[in-house]
Amino acid sequence: MKSAVKILILVMVNFLLISCCTSKDTNIQENGQTKMLKKSHAAQLPPGTADVTATVISVDTKDNVNHAIIRIDTVHGYGASTKPLAEGSEIEVLISKANEESISKILKPKSARKMRIRFSSRGMGQKNSWEIISLR
């Protein structure tokens, strides 16, 4: 009788140990999900900037400043304190002096491009405006 009780206790202890060992698989799965979530977060954008896909309506030079009129197709993200942009709206954008030559050659009317733009106080005349800082 004593040996039967000892065997029963050993069986129960083994069952508990086997049950506890299966938690390792769920930890691996949780870590995989955590990695996946980290990859899906978009990179933070600098304040005042937005990543958009836009169709170029026209590119022109006005008062020795290159500018374009674009239609916002998709807004991919905003930086902190960035003015909102409505999809489907047309806005006039300046071409950054640092990128003026390369961007003005690449931007062609009726082409859709992913770009990063920022709100700039350097504008046409007295008003503030958006500025293309890079193409993606």
Secondary structure, DSSP 8 states (H G I E B T S, - for coil): -HHHHHHHHHHHHHHHHHHHHTHHHHHHHHHHHHHHHHHHS-----TTEEEEEEEEEEEEEETTEEEEEEEEEEEEEE-TT-----TT-EEEEEE-GGGHHHHHHH--TT-EEEEEEEEES--STTS-EEEEEEE-
